[in-house]
Amino acid sequence: MPGFGMFLNTMPLNDVHVGTDRRAHKRRIVDERGQFVIPSENCTLPCRIVNLSAGGAKILCDAIPASGTNVILILANGNCFEAVTTRYVEGELGLQFVAPSEPR
C-alpha cells in the first residue's frame, strides 16, 4: 500500500508523548481536606482536594452533582472559591472556578 508508512510513528516507545496538557493554568498537586458546598441542595460535605490551579480543582467527594452545578469549595485555610462542576471521572470531580485566582 503506497504511502501507508507516512502514518506510522517510528519513534521509540519511551519517546512517544501521548496527549497534551491543554489546561490554561498550571496545576499544583495537593492532598488537603476541605469542604464542598452544593447551595442548590443546601448541602455541605467533606472532601479531599487532589489538585489546585488558578482556574480550578480536582476533588474526591461522596457527592456527584451533575456537570454544570454551581458549588463552593472551601479550603482548609478558609479560602472559598465559587466553582462549576465540569466532569466526574474515576472517583474524581473536576471544578472550574467562576473567577480564576491563585489558591493559597
Residue frames as a rotation matrix with the C-alpha (Angstrom) as fourth column:
MET 1
0.584 0.812 0.000 0.00
0.812 -0.584 0.000 0.00
0.000 0.000 -1.000 0.00
PRO 2
-0.310 -0.773 0.553 1.97
0.742 -0.561 -0.368 3.06
0.595 0.296 0.747 -1.20
GLY 3
-0.333 0.085 0.939 2.15
-0.233 -0.973 0.006 5.98
0.914 -0.217 0.343 1.21
PHE 4
0.641 0.661 -0.390 0.86
0.191 0.355 0.915 3.97
0.744 -0.661 0.102 4.18
GLY 5
0.020 -0.749 -0.662 4.14
0.922 0.269 -0.278 4.30
0.387 -0.605 0.696 6.09
MET 6
-0.591 -0.274 0.759 3.71
0.116 -0.959 -0.257 8.04
0.799 -0.064 0.598 6.48
PHE 7
0.367 0.804 0.468 1.04
-0.474 -0.271 0.838 7.36
0.801 -0.529 0.282 9.14
LEU 8
0.620 -0.185 -0.762 3.22
0.575 0.768 0.282 5.12
0.533 -0.613 0.583 11.30
ASN 9
0.783 -0.419 0.459 5.00
-0.604 -0.688 0.402 6.56
0.148 -0.592 -0.792 14.31
THR 10
0.591 -0.631 -0.503 8.53
0.263 0.740 -0.619 5.18
0.763 0.234 0.603 14.17
MET 11
0.034 -0.562 0.826 9.77
-0.754 -0.557 -0.348 6.89
0.656 -0.611 -0.442 17.36
PRO 12
-0.730 -0.286 -0.620 10.97
0.177 0.798 -0.576 4.56
0.660 -0.530 -0.532 20.14
LEU 13
0.157 0.921 -0.356 8.16
0.635 0.182 0.751 3.90
0.757 -0.344 -0.556 22.63
ASN 14
0.042 -0.169 -0.985 9.85
0.967 -0.240 0.082 5.74
-0.251 -0.956 0.153 25.51
ASP 15
-0.891 -0.401 -0.214 9.98
0.331 -0.895 0.297 8.93
-0.311 0.194 0.930 23.41
VAL 16
-0.483 0.790 0.379 6.30
0.499 -0.108 0.860 8.96
0.720 0.604 -0.342 22.42
HIS 17
-0.969 0.235 -0.073 4.28
-0.089 -0.613 -0.785 11.68
-0.229 -0.755 0.615 24.12
VAL 18
-0.516 0.854 0.064 0.62
0.757 0.420 0.500 10.76
0.400 0.306 -0.864 24.48
GLY 19
0.530 0.840 -0.118 -1.78
0.820 -0.472 0.325 13.70
0.218 -0.269 -0.938 24.75
THR 20
-0.540 -0.615 0.575 -1.08
0.421 -0.789 -0.448 17.31
0.729 0.000 0.685 25.52
ASP 21
-0.294 0.413 -0.862 -1.95
0.888 -0.214 -0.406 19.18
-0.352 -0.885 -0.303 28.69
ARG 22
-0.374 0.249 0.893 -4.24
0.618 -0.652 0.440 21.90
0.692 0.716 0.090 27.38
ARG 23
0.390 0.538 -0.747 -5.06
0.919 -0.284 0.275 23.46
-0.064 -0.794 -0.605 30.73
ALA 24
0.575 -0.098 0.812 -4.86
0.237 -0.930 -0.280 27.23
0.783 0.353 -0.512 30.89
HIS 25
0.497 -0.353 0.793 -3.38
-0.806 -0.526 0.271 27.16
0.322 -0.774 -0.546 34.42
LYS 26
-0.415 -0.742 -0.526 -0.61
-0.355 0.664 -0.658 25.06
0.838 -0.086 -0.539 35.93
ARG 27
0.704 0.697 -0.135 -1.93
-0.216 0.391 0.895 22.56
0.676 -0.601 0.426 38.46
ARG 28
-0.404 -0.754 0.517 -0.39
-0.785 -0.005 -0.620 22.00
0.470 -0.657 -0.590 41.87
ILE 29
-0.027 0.341 -0.940 -0.74
0.182 0.926 0.331 18.51
0.983 -0.162 -0.087 43.36
VAL 30
-0.474 -0.045 0.879 -2.08
-0.798 -0.399 -0.451 18.67
0.371 -0.916 0.153 46.92
ASP 31
-0.350 0.464 -0.814 -3.58
0.472 0.837 0.275 16.32
0.809 -0.288 -0.512 49.49
GLU 32
-0.974 0.014 0.227 -5.74
-0.167 -0.723 -0.671 18.60
0.155 -0.691 0.706 51.57
ARG 33
-0.443 0.875 -0.198 -9.03
0.882 0.386 -0.269 18.31
-0.159 -0.294 -0.942 53.38
GLY 34
-0.975 0.215 0.061 -11.72
-0.197 -0.957 0.213 20.79
0.104 0.196 0.975 52.54
GLN 35
-0.359 0.926 0.118 -15.45
0.227 0.210 -0.951 21.26
-0.905 -0.315 -0.285 52.30
PHE 36
-0.956 0.167 0.239 -17.67
0.239 -0.020 0.971 21.04
0.167 0.986 -0.021 49.27
VAL 37
-0.517 0.803 -0.297 -20.88
-0.019 -0.357 -0.934 23.08
-0.856 -0.477 0.200 49.34
ILE 38
-0.783 0.432 0.447 -23.79
0.552 0.151 0.820 22.49
0.286 0.889 -0.356 46.96
PRO 39
-0.923 0.375 -0.083 -26.02
-0.273 -0.792 -0.545 25.54
-0.270 -0.481 0.834 47.58
SER 40
-0.386 0.829 -0.406 -28.94
-0.764 -0.040 0.645 24.25
0.518 0.558 0.648 45.48
GLU 41
0.047 0.337 -0.940 -29.10
0.208 0.918 0.339 21.17
0.977 -0.212 -0.027 47.72
ASN 42
0.545 0.051 0.837 -28.37
-0.693 -0.534 0.485 23.10
0.471 -0.844 -0.255 50.95
CYS 43
0.964 -0.230 -0.130 -25.60
0.258 0.924 0.281 20.55
0.056 -0.305 0.951 51.49
THR 44
0.397 -0.907 0.139 -22.04
-0.888 -0.418 -0.189 20.78
0.230 -0.048 -0.972 52.86
LEU 45
0.992 -0.087 -0.088 -19.78
0.096 0.990 0.103 17.74
0.078 -0.110 0.991 52.64
PRO 46
0.324 -0.946 0.002 -16.17
-0.333 -0.112 0.936 16.98
-0.886 -0.304 -0.351 53.50
CYS 47
0.994 -0.095 -0.060 -13.88
-0.025 0.337 -0.941 16.44
0.109 0.937 0.333 50.51
ARG 48
0.255 -0.966 0.044 -10.27
0.471 0.164 0.867 15.71
-0.844 -0.201 0.497 49.68
ILE 49
0.825 -0.060 -0.561 -8.61
-0.442 -0.686 -0.578 18.22
-0.351 0.725 -0.593 47.35
VAL 50
0.639 -0.547 0.540 -6.31
0.610 0.788 0.076 16.41
-0.467 0.281 0.838 44.92
ASN 51
-0.477 -0.811 0.339 -5.01
0.876 -0.405 0.263 19.33
-0.076 0.422 0.903 42.88
LEU 52
0.484 0.549 -0.681 -5.45
0.506 -0.811 -0.294 23.10
-0.714 -0.202 -0.671 42.55
SER 53
-0.492 -0.604 0.627 -4.79
0.866 -0.416 0.278 25.75
0.093 0.680 0.727 39.97
ALA 54
-0.915 0.153 -0.372 -5.79
-0.074 -0.973 -0.220 29.35
-0.396 -0.173 0.902 39.41
GLY 55
-0.611 0.676 -0.412 -8.69
-0.724 -0.268 0.635 28.11
0.319 0.686 0.653 37.28
GLY 56
0.443 0.846 -0.296 -10.00
-0.637 0.530 0.560 25.08
0.631 -0.060 0.773 39.12
ALA 57
-0.363 -0.484 0.796 -9.52
-0.897 0.412 -0.159 21.99
-0.251 -0.772 -0.584 41.24
LYS 58
-0.109 0.339 -0.934 -9.95
-0.321 0.878 0.356 18.26
0.941 0.339 0.013 41.31
ILE 59
-0.370 0.055 0.927 -11.57
-0.929 -0.036 -0.369 16.77
0.013 -0.998 0.065 44.40
LEU 60
-0.729 0.270 -0.629 -12.71
0.218 0.963 0.161 13.47
0.649 -0.020 -0.761 45.87
CYS 61
-0.700 0.588 0.405 -16.17
-0.706 -0.488 -0.514 13.67
-0.104 -0.646 0.756 47.42
ASP 62
-0.741 0.486 0.463 -19.13
0.283 0.852 -0.441 11.41
-0.609 -0.196 -0.769 48.23
ALA 63
0.323 0.890 -0.323 -21.50
0.037 -0.352 -0.935 13.64
-0.946 0.290 -0.146 46.22
ILE 64
-0.703 -0.466 0.537 -21.57
0.557 0.110 0.823 13.51
-0.443 0.878 0.182 42.44
PRO 65
0.113 0.768 -0.631 -23.52
-0.005 -0.634 -0.773 16.55
-0.994 0.091 -0.068 41.25
ALA 66
0.655 0.225 0.721 -24.39
0.684 0.228 -0.692 16.90
-0.320 0.947 -0.004 37.58
SER 67
-0.480 -0.817 0.319 -21.95
0.871 -0.401 0.282 18.67
-0.103 0.413 0.905 35.30
GLY 68
-0.437 0.257 0.862 -22.61
0.312 -0.856 0.413 22.43
0.844 0.449 0.293 35.38
THR 69
0.572 0.630 -0.525 -23.74
0.694 -0.030 0.719 22.51
0.437 -0.776 -0.455 39.02
ASN 70
0.206 -0.453 0.867 -22.76
-0.338 -0.865 -0.371 25.66
0.918 -0.217 -0.331 40.94
VAL 71
0.630 -0.112 -0.769 -20.72
0.664 0.591 0.458 24.80
0.403 -0.799 0.447 44.04
ILE 72
0.661 -0.525 0.536 -18.37
-0.637 -0.770 0.032 26.36
0.396 -0.363 -0.843 46.58
LEU 73
0.413 -0.641 -0.647 -15.01
0.541 0.744 -0.392 24.83
0.733 -0.188 0.654 47.51
ILE 74
0.834 -0.164 0.527 -13.71
-0.496 -0.641 0.586 25.74
0.241 -0.750 -0.616 50.97
LEU 75
0.110 -0.896 -0.430 -10.01
-0.035 0.429 -0.903 25.05
0.993 0.114 0.016 51.59
ALA 76
0.235 -0.102 -0.967 -8.62
0.872 0.461 0.163 24.06
0.429 -0.881 0.198 54.98
ASN 77
-0.752 -0.601 -0.271 -7.25
0.659 -0.684 -0.312 27.61
0.002 -0.413 0.911 55.44
GLY 78
-0.182 0.801 -0.571 -10.77
0.480 -0.434 -0.762 29.05
-0.858 -0.412 -0.306 54.99
ASN 79
-0.748 -0.093 -0.657 -10.36
-0.469 -0.626 0.623 30.39
-0.469 0.774 0.425 51.43
CYS 80
0.042 0.866 0.499 -13.56
0.228 0.478 -0.848 29.91
-0.973 0.150 -0.177 49.41
PHE 81
-0.876 -0.306 -0.372 -13.95
-0.299 -0.260 0.918 29.54
-0.378 0.916 0.136 45.66
GLU 82
0.306 0.951 -0.037 -17.19
-0.497 0.126 -0.859 29.61
-0.812 0.281 0.511 43.68
ALA 83
-0.798 -0.597 -0.078 -17.00
-0.416 0.454 0.788 26.94
-0.435 0.661 -0.611 41.01
VAL 84
0.393 0.828 -0.401 -18.94
-0.908 0.279 -0.313 24.91
-0.147 0.487 0.861 38.47
THR 85
0.115 -0.325 0.939 -18.63
-0.133 0.932 0.338 21.14
-0.984 -0.164 0.064 38.23
THR 86
-0.081 -0.238 -0.968 -17.07
-0.958 -0.250 0.141 20.08
-0.275 0.939 -0.207 34.93
ARG 87
0.228 0.149 -0.962 -16.76
-0.578 0.816 -0.010 16.32
0.783 0.559 0.272 34.96
TYR 88
0.394 -0.069 0.916 -16.60
-0.800 0.466 0.379 13.21
-0.453 -0.882 0.129 37.09
VAL 89
0.480 -0.332 -0.812 -14.07
-0.520 0.638 -0.568 10.54
0.707 0.695 0.133 36.15
GLU 90
0.054 -0.500 -0.864 -12.90
0.341 0.823 -0.455 7.53
0.938 -0.270 0.215 38.18
GLY 91
0.301 0.191 -0.934 -13.99
0.938 0.118 0.326 8.96
0.172 -0.975 -0.144 41.53
GLU 92
-0.605 -0.575 -0.551 -12.61
0.646 -0.759 0.081 12.47
-0.465 -0.307 0.831 40.95
LEU 93
0.527 0.841 0.120 -14.77
0.812 -0.457 -0.364 15.55
-0.251 0.289 -0.924 40.42
GLY 94
-0.551 -0.713 0.434 -13.42
0.817 -0.566 0.107 18.42
0.169 0.414 0.895 38.31
LEU 95
0.455 0.638 -0.621 -14.25
0.719 -0.674 -0.166 22.01
-0.525 -0.371 -0.766 39.27
GLN 96
-0.286 -0.478 0.830 -13.78
0.794 -0.604 -0.074 25.19
0.537 0.638 0.552 37.25
PHE 97
-0.463 0.062 -0.884 -13.55
0.688 -0.603 -0.403 28.35
-0.559 -0.795 0.236 39.35
VAL 98
0.577 0.767 0.281 -16.02
0.799 -0.460 -0.386 31.09
-0.167 0.447 -0.879 38.39
ALA 99
0.915 -0.386 0.113 -13.40
-0.358 -0.910 -0.209 33.81
0.184 0.151 -0.971 38.99
PRO 100
0.572 -0.748 -0.337 -9.92
0.579 0.659 -0.481 32.35
0.582 0.080 0.810 38.43
SER 101
0.623 -0.444 0.644 -7.45
-0.686 -0.705 0.178 33.27
0.375 -0.552 -0.745 41.17
GLU 102
-0.233 -0.811 -0.537 -4.31
-0.282 0.585 -0.761 31.67
0.931 -0.026 -0.365 42.57
PRO 103
0.814 0.527 -0.243 -5.30
0.040 0.366 0.930 29.47
0.579 -0.767 0.277 45.58
ARG 104
-0.028 -0.821 0.570 -3.16
-0.781 -0.338 -0.525 29.88
0.624 -0.459 -0.632 48.66
